[in-house]
Amino acid sequence: MVEKLYYVDSYLDQFEAKVTKVVGEKIFLSRTAFYPGGGGQQNDIGEIDEAKVTVVGREQDDIYHTVPEGSFVTGQTVRGEIDWPHRYNLMKGHTAQHILFRAMQEQSPELTVRKVDITPEKKSLFFNGVMTWEMLRTALTRTNEIILSDLDVKAQIIKKDSPELENVRIKADRIKGEAVRVMRIGDFDSAACGGLHVARTSEIGGVTIEKLVSGGQASDWEVQFDLGFSGLIKTSQLSLTAISISNMLGCPYENIESTVRNLKEEAQDLTEKLEQACSRQLDSLIPEKIGDFQLYSAILTGSDRKTLNEYASKLIRKKGTIVMLADVSDTAYMLLGCNSKISLDCASLLSPGLEMIGGRGGGKKNFAMGGGSEISKLEEAFNSVKQTVTEKIASEFSCS
């Protein structure tokens, strides 16, 4: 069985070993310091005899090293070198994740970890349970207090049936064998873990939160975090942005959240009133009579576009009905629809107008819609399309 040097000394970045097997680009060694990944921590990379190691993984009870440009034979003595900055970043990220989750669990004891993703580019913790921004703020402060306390981080092997595991975060169904590897962070946290960690919490240099978002199908929540100087730079920029926003809003820095919340509620209230006004305007539309046809048309402001589409779809069920509507909000929007028995190509007729507002659209022959960014040209585009439609109706079509 391969000797796992990364468990003997996680700071070991160079070693010698014998090649025990070669299978294509994969080589197997008698001993290795390359961590094959696990527990959400990405695998190590580096070099073996100066040839790049791109992937390290487990294969039954052995560990393989993918070396695409290497040339090795069984029995050969080789020298391995870990990409230390890569490894050390992952070690710090993994220990930080343990501390952050435990601090979050202090605020919300029912939290459970669903998934961990620790890479140099992104560090995420996926979890289920209740977590508010205030809870996360408190947990983050606690996390950095623990980091600055310079606590010991030590691995301990404990028998699976030992009462010592009662106070250890552990998923017993995932443990294989009769013993459990437990990572202890001072007296603050103890968790079953097969990953690699720093020796002292102060090495992490601090944790910053980047995002708290839905975990999608994986979990209730995903919290993304960063470490050390990189996190400090991002946090400094965010702090300046927050100060700038507080100046724009004319409120103290510490009141930004409540001010934005109030503004959001006011905006929602205004949006609802505007939508109600648009609905009333739609309900009061009087069609223009053009021969046997009825043409409903209007330009609205701030209407819900789904409502416009539904309203138009309902109207064109009537025999001889054509509907042309437009809306101005953040962008310009137009739609053109007609009863299915009217042989009018709405998509072709609307297309020139959409081009005028710098946009494009889609839909069916009897119902087309689209939007563009040139709001100032909407009225001109709308009137141009409407004129073309009116002329076609008057000169070419009759109601079937």
C-alpha positions as CSV (number, residue, x, y, z in Angstrom):
1,M,0.0,0.0,0.0
2,V,1.2,3.5,-0.8
3,E,2.7,5.5,2.0
4,K,0.7,8.7,2.4
5,L,3.4,11.3,3.3
6,Y,0.9,14.2,3.3
7,Y,-0.6,12.8,6.5
8,V,2.8,12.4,8.1
9,D,3.7,16.0,7.3
10,S,1.3,18.3,5.4
11,Y,4.2,20.8,5.0
12,L,6.4,18.4,3.1
13,D,6.7,19.6,-0.5
14,Q,9.6,17.4,-1.8
15,F,10.1,13.6,-1.6
16,E,11.6,10.6,-3.3
17,A,9.8,7.4,-4.2
18,K,9.9,4.4,-6.4
19,V,7.6,3.8,-9.3
20,T,5.4,0.8,-8.6
21,K,3.3,0.8,-11.7
22,V,2.8,2.7,-15.0
23,V,-0.6,2.7,-16.8
24,G,-0.6,5.1,-19.7
25,E,-0.1,8.6,-18.4
26,K,-0.7,7.5,-14.8
27,I,2.1,6.5,-12.5
28,F,1.8,4.9,-9.1
29,L,4.5,5.4,-6.4
30,S,5.6,3.6,-3.2
31,R,5.1,6.8,-1.3
32,T,3.7,10.2,-2.1
33,A,3.2,13.7,-0.7
34,F,0.7,14.5,-3.4
35,Y,-2.8,14.8,-1.8
36,P,-5.4,13.2,-4.1
37,G,-8.2,15.5,-3.1
38,G,-11.2,14.8,-0.9
39,G,-13.7,16.4,1.4
40,G,-14.1,19.2,-1.1
41,Q,-10.4,20.0,-1.2
42,Q,-8.9,20.0,-4.6
43,N,-6.0,17.6,-5.4
44,D,-2.4,18.7,-5.5
45,I,-0.4,19.5,-8.6
46,G,3.3,19.8,-9.1
47,E,6.1,17.9,-10.8
48,I,7.7,14.4,-10.8
49,D,11.2,14.5,-12.2
50,E,10.4,18.0,-13.6
51,A,7.4,16.6,-15.6
52,K,4.1,18.3,-14.8
53,V,1.6,16.4,-12.6
54,T,-1.8,17.6,-13.7
55,V,-4.2,15.3,-11.8
56,V,-3.8,13.2,-8.6
57,G,-6.5,10.8,-7.6
58,R,-7.5,7.5,-5.8
59,E,-7.8,4.2,-7.5
60,Q,-9.0,1.6,-5.1
61,D,-6.4,1.6,-2.3
62,D,-3.7,3.3,-4.4
63,I,-3.0,6.8,-5.6
64,Y,-2.2,7.7,-9.2
65,H,-0.4,10.7,-10.6
66,T,-1.3,11.8,-14.1
67,V,1.9,13.0,-15.9
68,P,1.1,13.6,-19.6
69,E,4.7,14.4,-20.6
70,G,6.5,12.0,-18.4
71,S,8.4,8.8,-19.2
72,F,8.7,6.3,-16.4
73,V,9.3,2.6,-15.7
74,T,8.5,0.4,-12.8
75,G,11.2,0.4,-10.2
76,Q,12.6,3.8,-11.1
77,T,13.4,6.2,-8.3
78,V,11.8,9.6,-8.9
79,R,11.7,12.9,-7.1
80,G,8.3,14.6,-6.6
81,E,7.7,18.3,-5.9
82,I,4.4,19.8,-4.7
83,D,3.2,23.1,-6.1
84,W,3.5,24.7,-2.7
85,P,1.6,27.9,-3.2
86,H,-1.3,25.8,-4.6
87,R,-1.2,23.4,-1.7
88,Y,-0.8,26.0,1.0
89,N,-3.8,28.0,-0.3
90,L,-5.9,24.9,-0.1
91,M,-4.7,24.0,3.4
92,K,-5.6,27.5,4.6
93,G,-8.9,27.4,2.8
94,H,-9.9,24.0,4.3
95,T,-9.1,25.1,7.9
96,A,-10.9,28.4,7.4
97,Q,-14.0,26.4,6.2
98,H,-14.0,24.4,9.4
99,I,-13.7,27.5,11.6
100,L,-16.4,29.5,9.6
101,F,-18.9,26.6,9.7
102,R,-18.5,26.1,13.4
103,A,-18.9,29.9,14.0
104,M,-22.0,29.8,11.9
105,Q,-23.3,26.8,13.8
106,E,-22.9,28.8,17.0
107,Q,-25.5,31.2,15.6
108,S,-27.7,28.5,14.1
109,P,-27.2,25.1,15.8
110,E,-29.3,23.1,13.3
111,L,-27.0,23.9,10.3
112,T,-25.6,20.9,8.4
113,V,-22.9,20.8,5.8
114,R,-24.0,19.5,2.4
115,K,-20.9,20.1,0.3
116,V,-17.5,21.9,0.4
117,D,-15.6,23.3,-2.6
118,I,-12.0,24.4,-1.9
119,T,-9.9,25.5,-4.9
120,P,-7.4,28.3,-5.3
121,E,-10.0,30.2,-7.4
122,K,-13.1,29.7,-5.3
123,K,-13.9,28.6,-1.8
124,S,-17.5,27.7,-1.0
125,L,-19.4,26.1,1.8
126,F,-22.9,24.6,0.9
127,F,-25.2,24.1,3.9
128,N,-28.8,23.6,4.9
129,G,-30.5,25.6,7.7
130,V,-31.4,29.1,8.7
131,M,-28.7,31.8,8.2
132,T,-29.5,35.6,8.2
133,W,-27.1,38.3,7.3
134,E,-26.9,39.4,11.0
135,M,-26.0,35.8,12.0
136,L,-23.4,35.7,9.3
137,R,-21.9,39.0,10.4
138,T,-21.6,37.7,13.9
139,A,-20.1,34.4,12.7
140,L,-17.6,36.2,10.6
141,T,-16.4,38.2,13.5
142,R,-16.1,35.1,15.6
143,T,-14.2,33.3,12.7
144,N,-11.5,36.0,12.6
145,E,-11.2,36.1,16.4
146,I,-10.4,32.4,16.3
147,I,-7.9,32.9,13.5
148,L,-6.1,35.6,15.3
149,S,-6.1,33.5,18.5
150,D,-3.4,31.4,16.9
151,L,-4.9,28.1,18.0
152,D,-3.2,24.7,17.4
153,V,-4.7,22.6,14.5
154,K,-4.0,18.9,15.1
155,A,-5.0,15.6,13.6
156,Q,-6.0,12.8,15.9
157,I,-6.9,9.2,15.1
158,I,-9.9,7.9,17.1
159,K,-11.5,4.5,17.1
160,K,-14.9,4.5,15.5
161,D,-16.6,3.2,18.7
162,S,-14.9,5.6,21.0
163,P,-17.0,7.9,23.3
164,E,-14.6,10.7,22.3
165,L,-16.5,11.0,19.0
166,E,-19.7,12.2,20.8
167,N,-18.5,15.8,20.6
168,V,-17.1,15.5,17.1
169,R,-18.8,16.7,13.9
170,I,-19.0,13.5,12.0
171,K,-21.1,11.7,9.4
172,A,-20.7,8.1,10.6
173,D,-22.2,6.6,7.4
174,R,-19.2,8.0,5.4
175,I,-16.5,6.5,7.7
176,K,-14.8,3.4,6.3
177,G,-12.7,1.3,8.6
178,E,-12.4,1.1,12.3
179,A,-10.8,4.5,13.0
180,V,-11.6,8.1,12.3
181,R,-9.2,11.0,11.5
182,V,-10.4,14.0,13.5
183,M,-9.1,17.6,13.1
184,R,-9.1,19.6,16.3
185,I,-8.9,23.4,16.2
186,G,-7.9,24.2,19.8
187,D,-11.0,23.7,22.0
188,F,-13.1,25.5,19.4
189,D,-13.9,22.7,16.9
190,S,-13.5,19.0,16.3
191,A,-14.6,17.4,13.0
192,A,-13.9,14.2,11.1
193,C,-11.8,15.1,8.1
194,G,-9.4,13.5,5.7
195,G,-8.2,16.8,4.3
196,L,-5.0,18.8,4.8
197,H,-4.8,21.7,7.2
198,V,-2.5,24.4,8.5
199,A,-0.7,23.9,11.9
200,R,-2.0,27.1,13.4
201,T,-5.1,29.2,12.7
202,S,-3.1,32.5,12.4
203,E,-1.6,31.2,9.2
204,I,-4.9,31.7,7.5
205,G,-4.5,35.5,7.8
206,G,-8.3,36.2,8.1
207,V,-11.5,35.4,6.3
208,T,-13.8,37.6,4.3
209,I,-17.3,36.8,3.0
210,E,-17.9,37.3,-0.7
211,K,-21.4,36.0,-1.2
212,L,-24.3,34.3,0.5
213,V,-26.6,32.9,-2.2
214,S,-28.9,30.0,-2.9
215,G,-27.1,26.7,-3.0
216,G,-29.4,25.6,-5.9
217,Q,-30.0,21.8,-6.0
218,A,-27.0,21.2,-3.7
219,S,-28.2,22.9,-0.6
220,D,-30.3,25.7,0.9
221,W,-27.3,28.1,0.9
222,E,-23.9,28.7,-0.5
223,V,-21.4,31.0,1.3
224,Q,-18.4,32.0,-0.7
225,F,-15.3,33.3,1.1
226,D,-11.7,34.4,0.6
227,L,-8.6,34.5,2.7
228,G,-5.7,36.7,3.8
229,F,-4.4,39.5,1.7
230,S,-6.6,38.7,-1.3
231,G,-9.7,38.9,0.8
232,L,-8.5,42.1,2.5
233,I,-8.1,43.8,-0.9
234,K,-11.7,42.7,-1.9
235,T,-13.1,43.8,1.4
236,S,-11.3,47.2,1.2
237,Q,-12.8,47.8,-2.2
238,L,-16.3,46.8,-1.0
239,S,-15.9,49.0,2.0
240,L,-15.1,52.0,-0.2
241,T,-18.1,51.2,-2.4
242,A,-20.3,51.1,0.6
243,I,-19.1,54.4,1.8
244,S,-19.6,55.9,-1.7
245,I,-23.2,54.5,-1.7
246,S,-23.9,56.0,1.7
247,N,-22.8,59.4,0.4
248,M,-25.1,59.0,-2.6
249,L,-28.0,58.0,-0.3
250,G,-27.2,60.8,2.2
251,C,-27.3,58.4,5.1
252,P,-24.7,57.2,7.6
253,Y,-22.6,54.3,6.6
254,E,-24.2,52.0,9.3
255,N,-27.7,52.8,8.0
256,I,-27.1,51.7,4.4
257,E,-29.0,48.5,4.8
258,S,-32.2,50.0,6.3
259,T,-32.1,52.9,3.9
260,V,-31.9,50.6,0.8
261,R,-34.6,48.3,2.3
262,N,-36.9,51.3,2.7
263,L,-36.1,52.5,-0.9
264,K,-36.8,49.0,-2.2
265,E,-40.2,48.9,-0.4
266,E,-41.1,52.3,-1.8
267,A,-40.0,51.3,-5.3
268,Q,-42.1,48.1,-5.1
269,D,-45.1,50.2,-4.0
270,L,-44.6,52.6,-6.9
271,T,-44.2,49.7,-9.3
272,E,-47.4,48.1,-8.2
273,K,-49.3,51.5,-8.5
274,L,-47.8,52.0,-12.0
275,E,-48.8,48.5,-13.1
276,Q,-52.3,49.1,-11.8
277,A,-52.5,52.4,-13.7
278,C,-51.3,50.6,-16.9
279,S,-53.9,47.9,-16.4
280,R,-56.6,50.5,-16.1
281,Q,-55.2,52.2,-19.2
282,L,-55.4,48.9,-21.1
283,D,-58.9,48.2,-19.9
284,S,-60.0,51.6,-21.2
285,L,-58.5,51.2,-24.6
286,I,-60.9,52.0,-27.5
287,P,-60.1,50.4,-30.8
288,E,-59.7,52.2,-34.1
289,K,-62.1,50.9,-36.7
290,I,-60.5,50.2,-40.0
291,G,-63.0,48.6,-42.3
292,D,-64.0,45.3,-40.8
293,F,-61.0,45.4,-38.4
294,Q,-60.4,46.7,-34.9
295,L,-56.9,48.0,-34.1
296,Y,-56.0,48.4,-30.4
297,S,-52.8,50.5,-29.9
298,A,-51.1,52.3,-27.0
299,I,-47.6,53.3,-25.7
300,L,-47.4,52.7,-21.9
301,T,-44.7,53.5,-19.3
302,G,-43.5,51.0,-16.7
303,S,-46.0,48.2,-17.4
304,D,-45.4,44.6,-16.7
305,R,-44.5,43.0,-20.1
306,K,-46.0,39.7,-19.2
307,T,-49.2,41.5,-18.5
308,L,-49.0,43.2,-21.9
309,N,-48.5,39.9,-23.7
310,E,-51.4,38.2,-21.9
311,Y,-53.6,41.2,-22.6
312,A,-52.8,41.2,-26.3
313,S,-53.2,37.4,-26.5
314,K,-56.7,37.7,-25.0
315,L,-57.8,40.5,-27.3
316,I,-56.7,38.9,-30.6
317,R,-59.0,35.9,-29.9
318,K,-61.7,38.2,-31.1
319,K,-62.5,38.1,-34.8
320,G,-60.9,40.9,-36.8
321,T,-58.7,42.2,-34.0
322,I,-55.2,43.5,-34.2
323,V,-53.2,44.7,-31.2
324,M,-50.1,46.9,-31.1
325,L,-48.6,47.9,-27.8
326,A,-45.4,49.4,-26.6
327,D,-43.8,50.0,-23.2
328,V,-41.0,52.3,-22.0
329,S,-39.1,51.4,-18.8
330,D,-35.4,50.5,-18.6
331,T,-35.6,49.5,-22.3
332,A,-38.1,49.9,-25.1
333,Y,-40.6,47.1,-26.0
334,M,-43.1,46.6,-28.7
335,L,-45.5,43.8,-29.6
336,L,-47.8,43.2,-32.6
337,G,-50.5,40.6,-32.7
338,C,-53.5,39.7,-34.8
339,N,-56.3,37.2,-34.9
340,S,-55.1,33.9,-36.4
341,K,-57.6,34.2,-39.3
342,I,-56.0,37.5,-40.4
343,S,-53.1,36.8,-42.9
344,L,-50.9,39.4,-41.4
345,D,-47.1,38.7,-40.9
346,C,-46.6,40.4,-37.6
347,A,-42.9,39.4,-37.3
348,S,-42.0,41.0,-40.7
349,L,-44.1,44.1,-40.0
350,L,-42.6,44.7,-36.5
351,S,-39.0,44.0,-37.5
352,P,-38.2,47.5,-39.0
353,G,-39.5,49.1,-35.9
354,L,-37.3,47.0,-33.7
355,E,-34.3,47.8,-35.8
356,M,-35.1,51.5,-35.2
357,I,-34.9,51.0,-31.4
358,G,-31.6,49.1,-31.7
359,G,-33.1,45.7,-30.9
360,R,-34.6,42.5,-32.3
361,G,-37.4,40.2,-31.5
362,G,-39.2,36.9,-32.1
363,G,-42.5,35.2,-31.9
364,K,-45.0,33.7,-34.4
365,K,-46.5,35.0,-37.6
366,N,-49.6,36.3,-35.8
367,F,-47.8,37.4,-32.6
368,A,-44.4,39.1,-32.5
369,M,-42.5,41.1,-29.8
370,G,-39.1,42.5,-29.1
371,G,-37.1,45.1,-27.4
372,G,-34.2,47.5,-27.8
373,S,-32.1,50.1,-25.9
374,E,-33.0,53.2,-28.0
375,I,-35.9,54.4,-25.8
376,S,-35.9,57.9,-27.4
377,K,-36.8,56.4,-30.8
378,L,-39.6,54.2,-29.5
379,E,-42.5,56.6,-30.4
380,E,-41.1,57.1,-33.9
381,A,-40.7,53.4,-34.4
382,F,-44.1,52.6,-33.0
383,N,-45.9,55.1,-35.3
384,S,-43.9,53.9,-38.3
385,V,-45.0,50.3,-37.8
386,K,-48.5,51.3,-36.9
387,Q,-48.8,53.3,-40.2
388,T,-47.6,50.3,-42.2
389,V,-50.1,48.0,-40.5
390,T,-52.9,50.5,-41.0
391,E,-52.1,50.9,-44.7
392,K,-52.0,47.1,-45.2
393,I,-55.2,46.6,-43.4
394,A,-57.0,49.3,-45.4
395,S,-55.7,48.2,-48.8
396,E,-55.0,44.5,-48.8
397,F,-57.0,42.5,-46.2
398,S,-60.6,41.7,-45.4
399,C,-62.0,39.9,-42.3
400,S,-62.6,36.2,-43.0
